[in-house]
């Protein structure tokens, strides 16, 4: 059981279990872990490895008196993760249009400026 903690700090308990970089195996400095989103009992955390510069995103969920976590290796730095988390969810029409563009090999031709972002160009063909 987890002792009573302030809600804002409860995600830090999970860092005991998220302690090694999945890319290089070195021990994380948990002081580098940063919270970039939370809602109800779920928190999204970004951790960067100082050894290999790999990024890891974890979702920590409070379930009763325990914590559960799930994570993934990512190419997003903290500011990108924070930015993309604030975007509106992708709708089905965007998914269908994206798949169509890939199948027709038009993705690169229609979206040559990758810096402008794919989501901002969808539907403007």
N, CA, C and O atoms as CSV, one atom per row, in Angstrom:
chain,resi,resn,atom,element,x,y,z
A,1,UNK,N,N,0.819,-1.186,0.000
A,1,UNK,CA,C,0.000,0.000,0.000
A,1,UNK,C,C,0.863,1.250,0.000
A,1,UNK,O,O,1.947,1.282,0.583
A,2,UNK,N,N,0.368,2.253,-0.652
A,2,UNK,CA,C,1.089,3.520,-0.749
A,2,UNK,C,C,0.587,4.448,0.350
A,2,UNK,O,O,-0.622,4.602,0.524
A,3,UNK,N,N,1.501,5.067,1.093
A,3,UNK,CA,C,1.054,6.025,2.104
A,3,UNK,C,C,0.352,7.203,1.452
A,3,UNK,O,O,0.583,7.511,0.283
A,4,UNK,N,N,-0.510,7.858,2.224
A,4,UNK,CA,C,-1.217,9.032,1.711
A,4,UNK,C,C,-0.213,10.076,1.249
A,4,UNK,O,O,0.670,10.479,2.007
A,5,UNK,N,N,-0.350,10.502,0.025
A,5,UNK,CA,C,0.521,11.531,-0.544
A,5,UNK,C,C,-0.370,12.580,-1.176
A,5,UNK,O,O,-1.543,12.342,-1.461
A,6,UNK,N,N,0.207,13.728,-1.383
A,6,UNK,CA,C,-0.516,14.735,-2.145
A,6,UNK,C,C,-0.690,14.206,-3.556
A,6,UNK,O,O,0.226,13.598,-4.109
A,7,UNK,N,N,-1.856,14.431,-4.144
A,7,UNK,CA,C,-2.137,13.939,-5.490
A,7,UNK,C,C,-1.063,14.369,-6.480
A,7,UNK,O,O,-0.682,13.587,-7.351
A,8,UNK,N,N,-0.577,15.577,-6.364
A,8,UNK,CA,C,0.390,16.084,-7.327
A,8,UNK,C,C,1.715,15.330,-7.277
A,8,UNK,O,O,2.464,15.351,-8.254
A,9,UNK,N,N,2.022,14.665,-6.164
A,9,UNK,CA,C,3.284,13.949,-6.031
A,9,UNK,C,C,3.138,12.438,-6.159
A,9,UNK,O,O,4.146,11.732,-6.164
A,10,UNK,N,N,1.928,11.925,-6.260
A,10,UNK,CA,C,1.733,10.475,-6.239
A,10,UNK,C,C,2.421,9.771,-7.407
A,10,UNK,O,O,2.825,8.617,-7.265
A,11,UNK,N,N,2.564,10.426,-8.541
A,11,UNK,CA,C,3.225,9.799,-9.688
A,11,UNK,C,C,4.694,9.513,-9.404
A,11,UNK,O,O,5.281,8.620,-10.015
A,12,UNK,N,N,5.287,10.259,-8.487
A,12,UNK,CA,C,6.701,10.049,-8.155
A,12,UNK,C,C,6.939,8.682,-7.510
A,12,UNK,O,O,8.042,8.144,-7.599
A,13,UNK,N,N,5.920,8.119,-6.865
A,13,UNK,CA,C,6.044,6.776,-6.288
A,13,UNK,C,C,6.382,5.749,-7.363
A,13,UNK,O,O,7.166,4.832,-7.121
A,14,UNK,N,N,5.800,5.897,-8.541
A,14,UNK,CA,C,6.018,4.933,-9.625
A,14,UNK,C,C,7.443,4.975,-10.148
A,14,UNK,O,O,7.888,4.017,-10.780
A,15,UNK,N,N,8.160,6.043,-9.908
A,15,UNK,CA,C,9.533,6.153,-10.406
A,15,UNK,C,C,10.454,5.117,-9.772
A,15,UNK,O,O,11.530,4.839,-10.301
A,16,UNK,N,N,10.042,4.545,-8.641
A,16,UNK,CA,C,10.818,3.461,-8.039
A,16,UNK,C,C,10.872,2.264,-8.978
A,16,UNK,O,O,11.842,1.507,-8.970
A,17,UNK,N,N,9.827,2.094,-9.790
A,17,UNK,CA,C,9.734,0.952,-10.692
A,17,UNK,C,C,10.179,1.290,-12.110
A,17,UNK,O,O,10.485,0.394,-12.897
A,18,UNK,N,N,10.215,2.564,-12.433
A,18,UNK,CA,C,10.685,3.024,-13.742
A,18,UNK,C,C,12.085,3.586,-13.517
A,18,UNK,O,O,12.287,4.799,-13.557
A,19,UNK,N,N,13.038,2.710,-13.283
A,19,UNK,CA,C,14.340,3.198,-12.853
A,19,UNK,C,C,15.482,2.945,-13.822
A,19,UNK,O,O,16.591,3.435,-13.607
A,20,UNK,N,N,15.232,2.181,-14.896
A,20,UNK,CA,C,16.292,1.907,-15.870
A,20,UNK,C,C,15.855,2.310,-17.265
A,20,UNK,O,O,14.697,2.139,-17.647
A,21,UNK,N,N,16.789,2.842,-18.008
A,21,UNK,CA,C,16.535,3.201,-19.399
A,21,UNK,C,C,16.332,1.916,-20.199
A,21,UNK,O,O,17.185,1.030,-20.152
A,22,UNK,N,N,15.224,1.792,-20.932
A,22,UNK,CA,C,15.000,0.589,-21.733
A,22,UNK,C,C,15.909,0.502,-22.960
A,22,UNK,O,O,16.010,-0.558,-23.577
A,23,UNK,N,N,16.562,1.594,-23.316
A,23,UNK,CA,C,17.443,1.606,-24.484
A,23,UNK,C,C,18.845,1.134,-24.112
A,23,UNK,O,O,19.374,0.217,-24.739
A,24,UNK,N,N,19.451,1.752,-23.097
A,24,UNK,CA,C,20.848,1.427,-22.759
A,24,UNK,C,C,21.010,0.727,-21.417
A,24,UNK,O,O,22.094,0.229,-21.114
A,25,UNK,N,N,19.961,0.678,-20.609
A,25,UNK,CA,C,20.013,-0.019,-19.333
A,25,UNK,C,C,20.593,0.774,-18.178
A,25,UNK,O,O,20.673,0.254,-17.065
A,26,UNK,N,N,20.998,2.011,-18.405
A,26,UNK,CA,C,21.560,2.795,-17.302
A,26,UNK,C,C,20.445,3.261,-16.361
A,26,UNK,O,O,19.279,3.356,-16.745
A,27,UNK,N,N,20.836,3.543,-15.140
A,27,UNK,CA,C,19.876,3.978,-14.123
A,27,UNK,C,C,19.450,5.420,-14.407
A,27,UNK,O,O,20.280,6.298,-14.644
A,28,UNK,N,N,18.125,5.639,-14.375
A,28,UNK,CA,C,17.602,6.991,-14.567
A,28,UNK,C,C,17.891,7.856,-13.345
A,28,UNK,O,O,17.894,7.371,-12.214
A,29,UNK,N,N,18.129,9.113,-13.582
A,29,UNK,CA,C,18.124,10.097,-12.509
A,29,UNK,C,C,16.677,10.571,-12.427
A,29,UNK,O,O,16.221,11.329,-13.283
A,30,UNK,N,N,15.956,10.130,-11.403
A,30,UNK,CA,C,14.525,10.426,-11.325
A,30,UNK,C,C,14.234,11.916,-11.165
A,30,UNK,O,O,13.092,12.344,-11.328
A,31,UNK,N,N,15.249,12.698,-10.850
A,31,UNK,CA,C,15.045,14.149,-10.788
A,31,UNK,C,C,14.802,14.722,-12.181
A,31,UNK,O,O,14.295,15.835,-12.315
A,32,UNK,N,N,15.167,13.958,-13.227
A,32,UNK,CA,C,14.932,14.395,-14.607
A,32,UNK,C,C,13.525,14.069,-15.088
A,32,UNK,O,O,13.138,14.489,-16.179
A,33,UNK,N,N,12.757,13.335,-14.302
A,33,UNK,CA,C,11.384,12.991,-14.687
A,33,UNK,C,C,10.506,14.226,-14.548
A,33,UNK,O,O,10.571,14.948,-13.553
A,34,UNK,N,N,9.686,14.452,-15.567
A,34,UNK,CA,C,8.821,15.637,-15.563
A,34,UNK,C,C,7.397,15.249,-15.925
A,34,UNK,O,O,7.157,14.499,-16.871
A,35,UNK,N,N,6.478,15.767,-15.165
A,35,UNK,CA,C,5.058,15.559,-15.404
A,35,UNK,C,C,4.614,16.517,-16.501
A,35,UNK,O,O,4.829,17.723,-16.389
A,36,UNK,N,N,3.984,15.986,-17.581
A,36,UNK,CA,C,3.518,16.898,-18.623
A,36,UNK,C,C,2.014,16.886,-18.812
A,36,UNK,O,O,1.482,17.715,-19.549
A,37,UNK,N,N,1.311,15.958,-18.157
A,37,UNK,CA,C,-0.149,15.969,-18.225
A,37,UNK,C,C,-0.704,15.086,-17.114
A,37,UNK,O,O,-0.092,14.089,-16.731
A,38,UNK,N,N,-1.859,15.465,-16.609
A,38,UNK,CA,C,-2.550,14.618,-15.636
A,38,UNK,C,C,-4.040,14.894,-15.716
A,38,UNK,O,O,-4.482,16.003,-16.015
A,39,UNK,N,N,-4.791,13.850,-15.438
A,39,UNK,CA,C,-6.245,13.967,-15.424
A,39,UNK,C,C,-6.773,12.908,-14.474
A,39,UNK,O,O,-6.414,11.735,-14.576
A,40,UNK,N,N,-7.618,13.322,-13.561
A,40,UNK,CA,C,-8.160,12.427,-12.548
A,40,UNK,C,C,-7.023,11.689,-11.851
A,40,UNK,O,O,-6.220,12.307,-11.152
A,41,UNK,N,N,-6.949,10.367,-12.035
A,41,UNK,CA,C,-5.935,9.572,-11.339
A,41,UNK,C,C,-4.834,9.087,-12.270
A,41,UNK,O,O,-4.092,8.167,-11.926
A,42,UNK,N,N,-4.721,9.695,-13.440
A,42,UNK,CA,C,-3.685,9.299,-14.403
A,42,UNK,C,C,-2.715,10.453,-14.635
A,42,UNK,O,O,-3.113,11.617,-14.693
A,43,UNK,N,N,-1.442,10.110,-14.766
A,43,UNK,CA,C,-0.397,11.106,-15.022
A,43,UNK,C,C,0.492,10.634,-16.156
A,43,UNK,O,O,0.781,9.443,-16.264
A,44,UNK,N,N,0.929,11.557,-17.002
A,44,UNK,CA,C,1.886,11.260,-18.065
A,44,UNK,C,C,3.219,11.889,-17.695
A,44,UNK,O,O,3.300,13.080,-17.394
A,45,UNK,N,N,4.267,11.064,-17.723
A,45,UNK,CA,C,5.592,11.471,-17.271
A,45,UNK,C,C,6.590,11.294,-18.401
A,45,UNK,O,O,6.537,10.312,-19.141
A,46,UNK,N,N,7.494,12.244,-18.529
A,46,UNK,CA,C,8.564,12.167,-19.530
A,46,UNK,C,C,9.890,12.039,-18.793
A,46,UNK,O,O,10.168,12.794,-17.862
A,47,UNK,N,N,10.711,11.071,-19.220
A,47,UNK,CA,C,12.034,10.876,-18.629
A,47,UNK,C,C,13.045,10.800,-19.764
A,47,UNK,O,O,12.813,10.122,-20.765
A,48,UNK,N,N,14.160,11.492,-19.608
A,48,UNK,CA,C,15.251,11.432,-20.585
A,48,UNK,C,C,16.461,10.782,-19.932
A,48,UNK,O,O,16.777,11.051,-18.773
A,49,UNK,N,N,17.128,9.927,-20.686
A,49,UNK,CA,C,18.333,9.265,-20.204
A,49,UNK,C,C,19.535,10.171,-20.475
A,49,UNK,O,O,19.734,10.621,-21.603
A,50,UNK,N,N,20.329,10.434,-19.446
A,50,UNK,CA,C,21.492,11.298,-19.631
A,50,UNK,C,C,22.615,10.579,-20.374
A,50,UNK,O,O,23.473,11.229,-20.971
A,51,UNK,N,N,22.618,9.243,-20.345
A,51,UNK,CA,C,23.690,8.495,-21.000
A,51,UNK,C,C,23.473,8.384,-22.513
A,51,UNK,O,O,24.372,8.708,-23.289
A,52,UNK,N,N,22.287,7.929,-22.936
A,52,UNK,CA,C,22.060,7.691,-24.371
A,52,UNK,C,C,21.128,8.717,-25.010
A,52,UNK,O,O,20.916,8.677,-26.222
A,53,UNK,N,N,20.570,9.630,-24.225
A,53,UNK,CA,C,19.635,10.663,-24.683
A,53,UNK,C,C,18.312,10.082,-25.161
A,53,UNK,O,O,17.556,10.763,-25.855
A,54,UNK,N,N,18.019,8.831,-24.800
A,54,UNK,CA,C,16.729,8.230,-25.130
A,54,UNK,C,C,15.626,8.851,-24.289
A,54,UNK,O,O,15.856,9.272,-23.155
A,55,UNK,N,N,14.435,8.902,-24.849
A,55,UNK,CA,C,13.282,9.458,-24.144
A,55,UNK,C,C,12.283,8.354,-23.862
A,55,UNK,O,O,12.121,7.428,-24.657
A,56,UNK,N,N,11.619,8.460,-22.728
A,56,UNK,CA,C,10.651,7.461,-22.291
A,56,UNK,C,C,9.433,8.196,-21.768
A,56,UNK,O,O,9.557,9.144,-20.993
A,57,UNK,N,N,8.252,7.760,-22.192
A,57,UNK,CA,C,7.002,8.340,-21.712
A,57,UNK,C,C,6.250,7.255,-20.962
A,57,UNK,O,O,6.059,6.151,-21.473
A,58,UNK,N,N,5.828,7.572,-19.754
A,58,UNK,CA,C,5.099,6.610,-18.931
A,58,UNK,C,C,3.761,7.192,-18.514
A,58,UNK,O,O,3.635,8.388,-18.252
A,59,UNK,N,N,2.761,6.314,-18.457
A,59,UNK,CA,C,1.475,6.685,-17.899
A,59,UNK,C,C,1.371,5.978,-16.553
A,59,UNK,O,O,1.508,4.757,-16.473
A,60,UNK,N,N,1.131,6.739,-15.513
A,60,UNK,CA,C,0.979,6.196,-14.167
A,60,UNK,C,C,-0.463,6.428,-13.748
A,60,UNK,O,O,-0.975,7.545,-13.823
A,61,UNK,N,N,-1.113,5.351,-13.305
A,61,UNK,CA,C,-2.518,5.426,-12.924
A,61,UNK,C,C,-2.667,4.952,-11.484
A,61,UNK,O,O,-2.139,3.906,-11.106
A,62,UNK,N,N,-3.387,5.729,-10.690
A,62,UNK,CA,C,-3.717,5.308,-9.334
A,62,UNK,C,C,-4.928,4.390,-9.417
A,62,UNK,O,O,-5.974,4.767,-9.945
A,63,UNK,N,N,-4.771,3.172,-8.887
A,63,UNK,CA,C,-5.860,2.202,-8.863
A,63,UNK,C,C,-6.072,1.817,-7.404
A,63,UNK,O,O,-5.311,1.028,-6.845
A,64,UNK,N,N,-7.102,2.375,-6.797
A,64,UNK,CA,C,-7.316,2.143,-5.372
A,64,UNK,C,C,-6.148,2.691,-4.577
A,64,UNK,O,O,-5.845,3.883,-4.636
A,65,UNK,N,N,-5.487,1.799,-3.823
A,65,UNK,CA,C,-4.335,2.206,-3.016
A,65,UNK,C,C,-3.019,1.796,-3.652
A,65,UNK,O,O,-1.992,1.740,-2.975
A,66,UNK,N,N,-3.039,1.509,-4.942
A,66,UNK,CA,C,-1.804,1.109,-5.621
A,66,UNK,C,C,-1.611,1.934,-6.888
A,66,UNK,O,O,-2.494,2.688,-7.299
A,67,UNK,N,N,-0.446,1.775,-7.493
A,67,UNK,CA,C,-0.124,2.464,-8.737
A,67,UNK,C,C,0.157,1.437,-9.815
A,67,UNK,O,O,0.743,0.387,-9.553
A,68,UNK,N,N,-0.260,1.748,-11.012
A,68,UNK,CA,C,0.041,0.919,-12.171
A,68,UNK,C,C,0.697,1.829,-13.204
A,68,UNK,O,O,0.327,2.995,-13.339
A,69,UNK,N,N,1.671,1.291,-13.930
A,69,UNK,CA,C,2.327,2.126,-14.939
A,69,UNK,C,C,2.547,1.346,-16.220
A,69,UNK,O,O,2.669,0.122,-16.222
A,70,UNK,N,N,2.594,2.093,-17.304
A,70,UNK,CA,C,2.856,1.530,-18.618
A,70,UNK,C,C,3.637,2.598,-19.371
A,70,UNK,O,O,3.340,3.787,-19.251
A,71,UNK,N,N,4.634,2.182,-20.145
A,71,UNK,CA,C,5.435,3.184,-20.819
A,71,UNK,C,C,5.913,2.763,-22.182
A,71,UNK,O,O,5.720,1.625,-22.609
A,72,UNK,N,N,6.545,3.710,-22.862
A,72,UNK,CA,C,7.078,3.439,-24.197
A,72,UNK,C,C,8.274,4.337,-24.468
A,72,UNK,O,O,8.360,5.459,-23.969
A,73,UNK,N,N,9.189,3.818,-25.266
A,73,UNK,CA,C,10.312,4.612,-25.753
A,73,UNK,C,C,9.748,5.587,-26.778
A,73,UNK,O,O,8.856,5.232,-27.549
A,74,UNK,N,N,10.257,6.800,-26.792
A,74,UNK,CA,C,9.727,7.829,-27.685
A,74,UNK,C,C,10.860,8.663,-28.270
A,74,UNK,O,O,11.948,8.750,-27.702
A,75,UNK,N,N,10.582,9.269,-29.409
A,75,UNK,CA,C,11.548,10.220,-29.970
A,75,UNK,C,C,11.175,11.655,-29.597
A,75,UNK,O,O,11.826,12.599,-30.046
A,76,UNK,N,N,10.138,11.824,-28.785
A,76,UNK,CA,C,9.694,13.159,-28.387
A,76,UNK,C,C,10.483,13.664,-27.187
A,76,UNK,O,O,10.664,12.943,-26.206
A,77,UNK,N,N,10.952,14.909,-27.271
A,77,UNK,CA,C,11.528,15.525,-26.078
A,77,UNK,C,C,10.368,16.028,-25.214
A,77,UNK,O,O,9.206,15.909,-25.603
A,78,UNK,N,N,10.681,16.583,-24.054
A,78,UNK,CA,C,9.627,16.996,-23.130
A,78,UNK,C,C,8.691,18.032,-23.744
A,78,UNK,O,O,7.472,17.902,-23.635
A,79,UNK,N,N,9.242,19.053,-24.384
A,79,UNK,CA,C,8.379,20.117,-24.922
A,79,UNK,C,C,7.484,19.600,-26.039
A,79,UNK,O,O,6.340,20.039,-26.160
A,80,UNK,N,N,7.985,18.667,-26.867
A,80,UNK,CA,C,7.140,18.075,-27.906
A,80,UNK,C,C,6.020,17.243,-27.286
A,80,UNK,O,O,4.871,17.329,-27.719
A,81,UNK,N,N,6.348,16.443,-26.279
A,81,UNK,CA,C,5.330,15.619,-25.616
A,81,UNK,C,C,4.250,16.501,-25.008
A,81,UNK,O,O,3.059,16.212,-25.130
A,82,UNK,N,N,4.666,17.562,-24.362
A,82,UNK,CA,C,3.722,18.496,-23.749
A,82,UNK,C,C,2.843,19.155,-24.813
A,82,UNK,O,O,1.634,19.292,-24.627
A,83,UNK,N,N,3.454,19.560,-25.926
A,83,UNK,CA,C,2.723,20.228,-27.010
A,83,UNK,C,C,1.709,19.277,-27.658
A,83,UNK,O,O,0.543,19.634,-27.825
A,84,UNK,N,N,2.153,18.066,-28.024
A,84,UNK,CA,C,1.263,17.135,-28.706
A,84,UNK,C,C,0.142,16.641,-27.799
A,84,UNK,O,O,-0.945,16.314,-28.275
A,85,UNK,N,N,0.398,16.587,-26.523
A,85,UNK,CA,C,-0.626,16.152,-25.579
A,85,UNK,C,C,-1.788,17.139,-25.528
A,85,UNK,O,O,-2.913,16.756,-25.207
A,86,UNK,N,N,-1.527,18.394,-25.838
A,86,UNK,CA,C,-2.554,19.430,-25.772
A,86,UNK,C,C,-3.381,19.543,-27.053
A,86,UNK,O,O,-4.368,20.278,-27.086
A,87,UNK,N,N,-2.989,18.824,-28.107
A,87,UNK,CA,C,-3.745,18.870,-29.360
A,87,UNK,C,C,-5.073,18.137,-29.218
A,87,UNK,O,O,-5.230,17.265,-28.363
A,88,UNK,N,N,-6.007,18.498,-30.053
A,88,UNK,CA,C,-7.277,17.784,-30.093
A,88,UNK,C,C,-7.025,16.357,-30.577
A,88,UNK,O,O,-6.109,16.133,-31.368
A,89,UNK,N,N,-7.817,15.393,-30.118
A,89,UNK,CA,C,-7.642,14.015,-30.596
A,89,UNK,C,C,-7.853,13.920,-32.107
A,89,UNK,O,O,-8.617,14.689,-32.691
A,90,UNK,N,N,-7.174,12.978,-32.714
A,90,UNK,CA,C,-7.335,12.731,-34.148
A,90,UNK,C,C,-8.715,12.128,-34.370
A,90,UNK,O,O,-9.133,11.235,-33.633
A,91,UNK,N,N,-9.420,12.615,-35.385
A,91,UNK,CA,C,-10.747,12.079,-35.696
A,91,UNK,C,C,-10.626,11.055,-36.822
A,91,UNK,O,O,-9.610,11.004,-37.516
A,92,UNK,N,N,-11.651,10.253,-36.995
A,92,UNK,CA,C,-11.629,9.166,-37.966
A,92,UNK,C,C,-11.348,9.655,-39.387
A,92,UNK,O,O,-10.618,8.996,-40.127
A,93,UNK,N,N,-11.911,10.795,-39.779
A,93,UNK,CA,C,-11.670,11.313,-41.130
A,93,UNK,C,C,-10.191,11.603,-41.370
A,93,UNK,O,O,-9.689,11.385,-42.473
A,94,UNK,N,N,-9.490,12.092,-40.347
A,94,UNK,CA,C,-8.053,12.343,-40.482
A,94,UNK,C,C,-7.292,11.036,-40.662
A,94,UNK,O,O,-6.349,10.967,-41.451
A,95,UNK,N,N,-7.698,10.006,-39.937
A,95,UNK,CA,C,-7.051,8.696,-40.066
A,95,UNK,C,C,-7.258,8.139,-41.477
A,95,UNK,O,O,-6.314,7.674,-42.116
A,96,UNK,N,N,-8.489,8.193,-41.945
A,96,UNK,CA,C,-8.800,7.664,-43.278
A,96,UNK,C,C,-8.039,8.435,-44.348
A,96,UNK,O,O,-7.490,7.832,-45.271
A,97,UNK,N,N,-7.998,9.757,-44.236
A,97,UNK,CA,C,-7.276,10.569,-45.212
A,97,UNK,C,C,-5.783,10.266,-45.179
A,97,UNK,O,O,-5.147,10.185,-46.230
A,98,UNK,N,N,-5.223,10.099,-43.998
A,98,UNK,CA,C,-3.803,9.763,-43.880
A,98,UNK,C,C,-3.478,8.423,-44.511
A,98,UNK,O,O,-2.475,8.296,-45.214
A,99,UNK,N,N,-4.309,7.428,-44.272
A,99,UNK,CA,C,-4.100,6.099,-44.864
A,99,UNK,C,C,-4.214,6.176,-46.384
A,99,UNK,O,O,-3.425,5.566,-47.105
A,100,UNK,N,N,-5.200,6.927,-46.863
A,100,UNK,CA,C,-5.367,7.084,-48.311
A,100,UNK,C,C,-4.127,7.722,-48.926
A,100,UNK,O,O,-3.652,7.277,-49.971
A,101,UNK,N,N,-3.603,8.759,-48.286
A,101,UNK,CA,C,-2.414,9.437,-48.803
A,101,UNK,C,C,-1.211,8.493,-48.843
A,101,UNK,O,O,-0.432,8.522,-49.795
A,102,UNK,N,N,-1.061,7.671,-47.827
A,102,UNK,CA,C,0.049,6.710,-47.803
A,102,UNK,C,C,-0.112,5.688,-48.920
A,102,UNK,O,O,0.843,5.406,-49.643
A,103,UNK,N,N,-1.320,5.127,-49.069
A,103,UNK,CA,C,-1.562,4.109,-50.097
A,103,UNK,C,C,-1.371,4.653,-51.506
A,103,UNK,O,O,-0.931,3.923,-52.395
A,104,UNK,N,N,-1.693,5.912,-51.720
A,104,UNK,CA,C,-1.557,6.510,-53.050
A,104,UNK,C,C,-0.172,7.114,-53.277
A,104,UNK,O,O,0.070,7.744,-54.306
A,105,UNK,N,N,0.733,6.922,-52.321
A,105,UNK,CA,C,2.091,7.477,-52.398
A,105,UNK,C,C,2.096,8.991,-52.580
A,105,UNK,O,O,3.019,9.538,-53.183
A,106,UNK,N,N,1.101,9.655,-52.078
A,106,UNK,CA,C,1.010,11.110,-52.201
A,106,UNK,C,C,1.454,11.834,-50.940
A,106,UNK,O,O,1.482,13.064,-50.909
A,107,UNK,N,N,1.792,11.098,-49.921
A,107,UNK,CA,C,2.071,11.729,-48.638
A,107,UNK,C,C,3.187,12.763,-48.735
A,107,UNK,O,O,3.013,13.902,-48.302
A,108,UNK,N,N,4.321,12.384,-49.295
A,108,UNK,CA,C,5.453,13.311,-49.378
A,108,UNK,C,C,5.183,14.402,-50.410
A,108,UNK,O,O,5.529,15.563,-50.193
A,109,UNK,N,N,4.571,14.035,-51.526
A,109,UNK,CA,C,4.288,15.016,-52.570
A,109,UNK,C,C,3.330,16.099,-52.067
A,109,UNK,O,O,3.528,17.281,-52.352
A,110,UNK,N,N,2.302,15.707,-51.328
A,110,UNK,CA,C,1.310,16.665,-50.849
A,110,UNK,C,C,1.723,17.388,-49.572
A,110,UNK,O,O,1.150,18.425,-49.236
A,111,UNK,N,N,2.705,16.855,-48.861
A,111,UNK,CA,C,3.138,17.455,-47.604
A,111,UNK,C,C,4.651,17.613,-47.605
A,111,UNK,O,O,5.328,17.007,-46.775
A,112,UNK,N,N,5.198,18.412,-48.518
A,112,UNK,CA,C,6.662,18.508,-48.621
A,112,UNK,C,C,7.319,19.205,-47.442
A,112,UNK,O,O,8.487,18.943,-47.155
A,113,UNK,N,N,6.613,20.075,-46.759
A,113,UNK,CA,C,7.206,20.796,-45.639
A,113,UNK,C,C,6.822,20.111,-44.337
A,113,UNK,O,O,5.827,20.467,-43.705
A,114,UNK,N,N,7.616,19.126,-43.943
A,114,UNK,CA,C,7.308,18.349,-42.744
A,114,UNK,C,C,7.288,19.219,-41.497
A,114,UNK,O,O,6.618,18.877,-40.522
A,115,UNK,N,N,8.003,20.331,-41.507
A,115,UNK,CA,C,8.050,21.195,-40.333
A,115,UNK,C,C,6.703,21.853,-40.056
A,115,UNK,O,O,6.427,22.239,-38.921
A,116,UNK,N,N,5.867,21.984,-41.075
A,116,UNK,CA,C,4.566,22.610,-40.853
A,116,UNK,C,C,3.616,21.670,-40.138
A,116,UNK,O,O,2.608,22.112,-39.587
A,117,UNK,N,N,3.919,20.385,-40.136
A,117,UNK,CA,C,3.100,19.423,-39.403
A,117,UNK,C,C,2.022,18.817,-40.261
A,117,UNK,O,O,1.310,19.529,-40.969
A,118,UNK,N,N,1.896,17.517,-40.206
A,118,UNK,CA,C,0.910,16.776,-40.988
A,118,UNK,C,C,-0.509,17.154,-40.593
A,118,UNK,O,O,-1.351,17.347,-41.470
A,119,UNK,N,N,-0.793,17.264,-39.327
A,119,UNK,CA,C,-2.162,17.505,-38.870
A,119,UNK,C,C,-2.716,18.819,-39.392
A,119,UNK,O,O,-3.917,18.934,-39.635
A,120,UNK,N,N,-1.858,19.802,-39.564
A,120,UNK,CA,C,-2.341,21.110,-40.005
A,120,UNK,C,C,-2.663,21.126,-41.494
A,120,UNK,O,O,-3.324,22.045,-41.976
A,121,UNK,N,N,-2.200,20.116,-42.226
A,121,UNK,CA,C,-2.411,20.090,-43.668
A,121,UNK,C,C,-3.528,19.155,-44.093
A,121,UNK,O,O,-4.004,19.244,-45.225
A,122,UNK,N,N,-3.958,18.261,-43.213
A,122,UNK,CA,C,-4.971,17.273,-43.572
A,122,UNK,C,C,-6.238,17.977,-44.021
A,122,UNK,O,O,-6.679,18.947,-43.406
A,123,UNK,N,N,-6.810,17.480,-45.090
A,123,UNK,CA,C,-8.052,18.023,-45.602
A,123,UNK,C,C,-7.881,19.241,-46.489
A,123,UNK,O,O,-8.876,19.789,-46.964
A,124,UNK,N,N,-6.659,19.683,-46.729
A,124,UNK,CA,C,-6.431,20.871,-47.559
A,124,UNK,C,C,-5.871,20.490,-48.916
A,124,UNK,O,O,-5.225,21.304,-49.577
A,125,UNK,N,N,-6.111,19.274,-49.327
A,125,UNK,CA,C,-5.586,18.798,-50.618
A,125,UNK,C,C,-6.457,19.316,-51.740
A,125,UNK,O,O,-6.192,19.033,-52.908
